[in-house]
């Protein structure tokens, strides 16, 4: 019997050479690669990563006004239907956030 634990918005990433995997791209929910979205480190948690935060917003074309809306959406969902690792408890929330903020993903995957 399988049990769905949640859903992730995932990005296809180039595989780093040090992994030694003979493929070009990978989809992972590991925190090591920052391939799941929203990445709470850059768009929700308070920290000293200002440069990375700016790069993250630029990559996804998230303006200051849009960033404020994203933070509000995360705040509303956090701990109710969004886990600290970016896992959504229902697919509809994941789809809504993906469409609203990450429509530019060249690949969109859901993992459980």
C-alpha positions, 0 to 999 in steps of 0.5 A, a space after each residue: 500500500 502506497 501513501 502520498 506524502 506530498 507534492 514538489 514543484 521540481 526543476 530539471 537541473 544540470 548534473 554536477 560532474 562530481 556526481 559521476 552520473 552519466 546523464 545530462 540532467 536530474 530531477 531531485 527534491 534534495 536540498 543540496 541542489 535547490 531544484 524545488 520551488 518555492 525555495 524558502 531560503 530565498 523567498 521566505 526565511 530571513 537570512 543574510 543571503 541577499 545576493 542569492 535572493 536577488 539572483 533567485 528572484 531575477 531567475 524567476 522574474 519575480 518583482 518586489 511586488 510579486 515577491 511580497 505576494 509570494 511571501 503572503 501565499 507561503 505564510 498562508 500555507 506554511 505548516 498547514 499545507 506547505 512543509 519546511 522542505 517545500 513539500 505541498 500536501 495537496 496538488 492544487 496548491 502546488 499547481 497554483 503556486 507553479 502557475 503564479 510564480 514559476 511558469 517559466 520552468 522548462 520542466 515541471 515535475 511533481 514528486 511524492 
